[in-house]
Amino acid sequence: MSPDPLPPGAHTVTIRGVLQRYHVAGTGPVCLVHPGGPGLGWEYLRMPYLERHLTLVYLEPVGTGGSGHLAGPQDYRIGTYAQFLHGLVEHLGVSRPFLLGHSHGGFVAQHYALAHPDTLAGLILYDTSPRTGEEFWNQALANLDSFPERHPGRPEAAGIPGAFRQTLAATDNESATEGLRAVLPAYFADYWAHEADLAPLRAGLRAWISPMRAAEPPFDVRDKLGTIRTPALIISGAHDFICAPRWGRMLHEGMTHSEFVLLHDSGHMGHLEQPAAFASAIAQFTRDRPAVA
Protein backbone atom coordinates (compact mmCIF):
# COMPACT_ATOMS: atom_id res chain seq x y z
CA MET A 1 0.00 0.00 0.00
CA SER A 2 1.31 3.46 -0.89
CA PRO A 3 1.96 5.85 2.02
CA ASP A 4 -0.68 8.49 2.71
CA PRO A 5 0.32 11.66 0.78
CA LEU A 6 -1.84 13.95 2.96
CA PRO A 7 -0.76 13.78 6.62
CA PRO A 8 -0.03 17.18 8.18
CA GLY A 9 3.45 18.51 7.58
CA ALA A 10 5.98 18.89 4.78
CA HIS A 11 6.30 16.39 1.94
CA THR A 12 8.09 15.96 -1.38
CA VAL A 13 7.31 14.18 -4.64
CA THR A 14 9.30 14.01 -7.85
CA ILE A 15 7.44 15.35 -10.89
CA ARG A 16 9.02 15.39 -14.34
CA GLY A 17 12.34 14.58 -12.68
CA VAL A 18 12.16 17.64 -10.41
CA LEU A 19 11.50 17.72 -6.69
CA GLN A 20 8.16 19.28 -5.71
CA ARG A 21 7.76 20.20 -2.05
CA TYR A 22 4.36 20.80 -0.46
CA HIS A 23 2.84 21.33 2.99
CA VAL A 24 -0.44 19.96 4.38
CA ALA A 25 -2.45 21.65 7.13
CA GLY A 26 -6.07 21.81 8.22
CA THR A 27 -9.12 19.59 8.02
CA GLY A 28 -11.97 19.15 5.56
CA PRO A 29 -12.15 18.98 1.75
CA VAL A 30 -8.81 19.28 -0.01
CA CYS A 31 -7.78 22.59 -1.55
CA LEU A 32 -4.45 23.07 -3.32
CA VAL A 33 -2.90 26.52 -2.82
CA HIS A 34 -0.58 28.10 -5.39
CA PRO A 35 1.21 31.26 -4.14
CA GLY A 36 2.09 34.33 -6.15
CA GLY A 37 5.32 35.73 -7.46
CA PRO A 38 6.73 34.14 -9.47
CA GLY A 39 9.70 33.45 -7.25
CA LEU A 40 8.05 34.21 -3.92
CA GLY A 41 8.27 31.86 -0.92
CA TRP A 42 4.97 30.21 0.02
CA GLU A 43 4.96 31.10 3.72
CA TYR A 44 3.28 34.50 3.35
CA LEU A 45 0.12 32.71 2.16
CA ARG A 46 -0.39 30.54 5.25
CA MET A 47 -4.10 30.78 6.14
CA PRO A 48 -4.88 29.41 9.63
CA TYR A 49 -8.48 30.67 9.57
CA LEU A 50 -9.15 28.76 6.37
CA GLU A 51 -7.46 25.63 7.71
CA ARG A 52 -10.43 25.30 10.08
CA HIS A 53 -12.60 24.50 7.06
CA LEU A 54 -10.32 22.90 4.46
CA THR A 55 -7.29 20.66 4.19
CA LEU A 56 -4.88 23.05 2.52
CA VAL A 57 -2.04 21.74 0.37
CA TYR A 58 0.44 24.60 -0.01
CA LEU A 59 2.82 24.27 -2.95
CA GLU A 60 6.38 25.52 -2.95
CA PRO A 61 6.53 26.30 -6.68
CA VAL A 62 9.55 24.98 -8.54
CA GLY A 63 12.44 27.40 -8.30
CA THR A 64 11.59 28.38 -4.71
CA GLY A 65 12.18 27.02 -1.22
CA GLY A 66 12.80 23.30 -0.95
CA SER A 67 11.50 22.49 -4.42
CA GLY A 68 13.84 21.77 -7.29
CA HIS A 69 15.01 24.25 -9.89
CA LEU A 70 14.65 24.30 -13.66
CA ALA A 71 17.48 24.81 -16.13
CA GLY A 72 17.08 28.56 -16.57
CA PRO A 73 14.70 31.52 -16.26
CA GLN A 74 13.22 30.76 -19.69
CA ASP A 75 11.78 27.50 -18.30
CA TYR A 76 9.56 29.14 -15.67
CA ARG A 77 6.32 29.47 -17.61
CA ILE A 78 2.70 29.54 -16.46
CA GLY A 79 2.09 26.33 -18.37
CA THR A 80 5.02 24.66 -16.63
CA TYR A 81 3.72 25.58 -13.18
CA ALA A 82 0.34 24.12 -14.21
CA GLN A 83 2.03 20.86 -15.21
CA PHE A 84 3.65 20.56 -11.79
CA LEU A 85 0.32 21.38 -10.20
CA HIS A 86 -1.35 18.57 -12.14
CA GLY A 87 1.44 16.18 -11.17
CA LEU A 88 0.72 16.94 -7.53
CA VAL A 89 -3.04 16.46 -8.03
CA GLU A 90 -2.32 13.02 -9.49
CA HIS A 91 0.07 12.20 -6.67
CA LEU A 92 -2.48 13.13 -4.01
CA GLY A 93 -5.13 10.97 -5.67
CA VAL A 94 -7.92 13.30 -4.54
CA SER A 95 -11.11 13.34 -6.59
CA ARG A 96 -12.19 16.88 -7.51
CA PRO A 97 -10.14 19.05 -5.13
CA PHE A 98 -10.49 22.79 -4.88
CA LEU A 99 -7.74 25.08 -6.18
CA LEU A 100 -6.81 28.52 -4.81
CA GLY A 101 -4.42 30.69 -6.78
CA HIS A 102 -3.15 34.02 -5.44
CA SER A 103 -1.86 36.76 -7.77
CA HIS A 104 0.52 35.05 -10.26
CA GLY A 105 -0.75 31.79 -8.80
CA GLY A 106 -4.16 32.88 -10.08
CA PHE A 107 -2.75 32.90 -13.62
CA VAL A 108 -1.58 29.33 -13.05
CA ALA A 109 -5.01 28.38 -11.65
CA GLN A 110 -6.82 29.81 -14.69
CA HIS A 111 -4.48 27.97 -17.04
CA TYR A 112 -5.04 24.77 -15.08
CA ALA A 113 -8.84 25.08 -15.12
CA LEU A 114 -8.75 25.57 -18.89
CA ALA A 115 -6.44 22.59 -19.43
CA HIS A 116 -8.26 20.27 -17.00
CA PRO A 117 -11.92 21.29 -17.14
CA ASP A 118 -13.35 18.31 -15.23
CA THR A 119 -10.73 17.97 -12.50
CA LEU A 120 -11.74 20.58 -9.92
CA ALA A 121 -14.72 20.99 -7.60
CA GLY A 122 -14.13 24.74 -7.46
CA LEU A 123 -11.69 27.48 -8.39
CA ILE A 124 -10.74 30.32 -6.03
CA LEU A 125 -9.09 33.22 -7.85
CA TYR A 126 -7.64 35.56 -5.26
CA ASP A 127 -6.31 39.03 -6.15
CA THR A 128 -5.50 38.12 -9.73
CA SER A 129 -6.42 39.04 -13.30
CA PRO A 130 -7.35 37.45 -16.64
CA ARG A 131 -4.64 39.52 -18.34
CA THR A 132 -1.35 41.34 -17.90
CA GLY A 133 0.40 43.48 -20.48
CA GLU A 134 0.99 47.21 -20.86
CA GLU A 135 -2.37 48.45 -19.55
CA PHE A 136 -2.18 46.16 -16.54
CA TRP A 137 1.30 47.30 -15.56
CA ASN A 138 0.66 50.97 -16.28
CA GLN A 139 -2.27 50.92 -13.88
CA ALA A 140 -0.31 49.02 -11.24
CA LEU A 141 2.57 51.51 -11.36
CA ALA A 142 0.20 54.48 -11.31
CA ASN A 143 -1.51 53.02 -8.24
CA LEU A 144 1.87 52.48 -6.63
CA ASP A 145 2.99 56.04 -7.36
CA SER A 146 -0.05 57.35 -5.49
CA PHE A 147 0.67 55.11 -2.48
CA PRO A 148 2.64 57.79 -0.54
CA GLU A 149 -0.32 60.19 -0.88
CA ARG A 150 -2.52 57.68 0.94
CA HIS A 151 -0.04 57.55 3.83
CA PRO A 152 1.32 61.11 4.18
CA GLY A 153 2.33 60.56 7.79
CA ARG A 154 4.54 57.57 7.00
CA PRO A 155 8.04 58.58 5.80
CA GLU A 156 8.74 55.00 4.69
CA ALA A 157 5.92 55.20 2.14
CA ALA A 158 7.68 57.84 0.03
CA GLY A 159 10.49 55.49 -0.95
CA ILE A 160 8.36 52.48 -1.85
CA PRO A 161 7.59 53.32 -5.54
CA GLY A 162 11.30 53.65 -6.28
CA ALA A 163 12.15 50.54 -4.27
CA PHE A 164 9.58 48.54 -6.25
CA ARG A 165 11.19 49.48 -9.56
CA GLN A 166 14.63 48.56 -8.18
CA THR A 167 13.28 45.19 -7.08
CA LEU A 168 12.05 44.47 -10.61
CA ALA A 169 15.66 44.94 -11.75
CA ALA A 170 17.24 42.76 -9.03
CA THR A 171 19.88 40.29 -10.25
CA ASP A 172 20.34 37.97 -7.27
CA ASN A 173 18.24 36.30 -4.57
CA GLU A 174 19.53 38.54 -1.79
CA SER A 175 18.69 41.85 -3.48
CA ALA A 176 15.32 40.50 -4.65
CA THR A 177 14.47 39.43 -1.09
CA GLU A 178 15.66 42.73 0.38
CA GLY A 179 13.60 44.66 -2.17
CA LEU A 180 10.50 42.58 -1.55
CA ARG A 181 10.69 43.26 2.16
CA ALA A 182 11.14 46.97 1.49
CA VAL A 183 8.02 47.27 -0.66
CA LEU A 184 5.77 44.96 1.38
CA PRO A 185 3.66 47.80 2.92
CA ALA A 186 2.33 48.67 -0.55
CA TYR A 187 0.55 45.31 -0.66
CA PHE A 188 -1.68 46.24 2.29
CA ALA A 189 -4.48 48.74 2.76
CA ASP A 190 -2.65 49.94 5.90
CA TYR A 191 0.44 47.94 6.78
CA TRP A 192 1.39 50.19 9.66
CA ALA A 193 -1.93 49.62 11.45
CA HIS A 194 -0.84 45.97 11.83
CA GLU A 195 2.93 46.44 11.81
CA ALA A 196 3.61 44.64 15.09
CA ASP A 197 1.80 41.52 13.87
CA LEU A 198 3.24 41.64 10.36
CA ALA A 199 6.89 42.32 11.24
CA PRO A 200 7.77 38.59 11.56
CA LEU A 201 6.21 37.85 8.18
CA ARG A 202 8.15 40.71 6.62
CA ALA A 203 11.41 39.48 8.10
CA GLY A 204 10.76 35.97 6.80
CA LEU A 205 9.87 36.83 3.21
CA ARG A 206 12.13 35.23 0.61
CA ALA A 207 12.45 35.56 -3.16
CA TRP A 208 14.28 33.61 -5.85
CA ILE A 209 15.54 35.46 -8.88
CA SER A 210 15.33 32.73 -11.57
CA PRO A 211 11.50 32.56 -11.63
CA MET A 212 11.33 36.36 -11.32
CA ARG A 213 13.42 36.72 -14.49
CA ALA A 214 11.10 34.52 -16.56
CA ALA A 215 10.12 36.17 -19.82
CA GLU A 216 6.97 35.12 -21.64
CA PRO A 217 4.22 36.91 -23.57
CA PRO A 218 1.60 38.83 -21.56
CA PHE A 219 -0.99 36.60 -19.95
CA ASP A 220 -4.44 36.98 -21.52
CA VAL A 221 -7.29 34.45 -21.30
CA ARG A 222 -10.21 36.89 -21.59
CA ASP A 223 -11.54 35.18 -24.70
CA LYS A 224 -11.48 31.78 -22.97
CA LEU A 225 -13.09 32.64 -19.63
CA GLY A 226 -16.55 31.70 -20.85
CA THR A 227 -15.40 28.14 -21.48
CA ILE A 228 -14.41 27.52 -17.84
CA ARG A 229 -17.12 25.27 -16.44
CA THR A 230 -15.62 25.02 -12.96
CA PRO A 231 -17.54 27.10 -10.39
CA ALA A 232 -15.34 30.00 -9.33
CA LEU A 233 -15.06 32.39 -6.39
CA ILE A 234 -13.22 35.61 -7.20
CA ILE A 235 -11.85 37.67 -4.32
CA SER A 236 -10.38 41.16 -4.69
CA GLY A 237 -9.02 43.68 -2.22
CA ALA A 238 -10.39 47.20 -2.65
CA HIS A 239 -6.91 48.73 -2.13
CA ASP A 240 -4.90 46.22 -4.17
CA PHE A 241 -2.45 48.27 -6.23
CA ILE A 242 -1.20 45.47 -8.48
CA CYS A 243 -4.34 43.41 -9.16
CA ALA A 244 -6.95 46.10 -8.75
CA PRO A 245 -10.63 45.15 -8.33
CA ARG A 246 -11.34 46.00 -11.98
CA TRP A 247 -9.44 42.86 -12.97
CA GLY A 248 -11.38 40.71 -10.52
CA ARG A 249 -14.64 42.09 -11.87
CA MET A 250 -13.41 41.35 -15.39
CA LEU A 251 -12.92 37.73 -14.36
CA HIS A 252 -16.39 37.61 -12.83
CA GLU A 253 -18.06 39.15 -15.88
CA GLY A 254 -16.27 36.76 -18.23
CA MET A 255 -17.02 33.54 -16.35
CA THR A 256 -20.41 31.86 -16.49
CA HIS A 257 -20.30 30.24 -13.05
CA SER A 258 -18.64 32.74 -10.72
CA GLU A 259 -19.17 34.77 -7.58
CA PHE A 260 -17.34 38.00 -6.73
CA VAL A 261 -16.33 39.16 -3.24
CA LEU A 262 -14.75 42.55 -2.56
CA LEU A 263 -12.80 42.94 0.68
CA HIS A 264 -13.25 46.63 1.42
CA ASP A 265 -10.44 46.98 3.97
CA SER A 266 -7.75 44.95 2.20
CA GLY A 267 -5.03 45.37 -0.37
CA HIS A 268 -3.28 42.39 -1.96
CA MET A 269 -3.26 40.41 1.29
CA GLY A 270 -6.86 39.98 2.42
CA HIS A 271 -6.08 36.68 4.13
CA LEU A 272 -3.96 38.72 6.56
CA GLU A 273 -5.95 41.96 6.69
CA GLN A 274 -9.47 40.50 6.92
CA PRO A 275 -8.83 36.84 7.71
CA ALA A 276 -12.27 36.05 9.12
CA ALA A 277 -14.18 37.57 6.19
CA PHE A 278 -11.77 35.98 3.72
CA ALA A 279 -12.11 32.52 5.24
CA SER A 280 -15.88 32.84 5.64
CA ALA A 281 -16.39 33.61 1.94
CA ILE A 282 -14.32 30.60 0.91
CA ALA A 283 -15.91 28.30 3.49
CA GLN A 284 -19.37 29.18 2.20
CA PHE A 285 -18.28 28.65 -1.41
CA THR A 286 -16.74 25.25 -0.74
CA ARG A 287 -19.65 24.06 1.43
CA ASP A 288 -21.98 24.50 -1.52
CA ARG A 289 -19.98 22.15 -3.76
CA PRO A 290 -19.22 18.44 -3.60
CA ALA A 291 -15.64 17.45 -2.94
CA VAL A 292 -13.83 14.50 -1.44
CA ALA A 293 -12.21 15.04 1.95
ABEGO torsion letter per residue (X at the ends): XBBBAABBEBBBBBBGGBBBBBBBBEBEBBBBBBBBOBGBBAAAABBAAAAAABBBBBBBBBGBEABBBBABAAABBAAAAAAAAAAAAAAAGBBGBBBBBBEAAAAAAAAAAAABAAABABBBBBGBBABBEAAAAAAAAAAAAAAAAABAABAAAAAAAAAAAAAAABABAAAAAAAAAAAAAAABABAAAAAAAAAAAAAABBBBAAAAABBBBBBBAAAAAAABABBBBBBBBAABAABBAAAAAAAAAABABBBBBBBAABBABAAAABAAAAAAAAAAAAAABBBBX
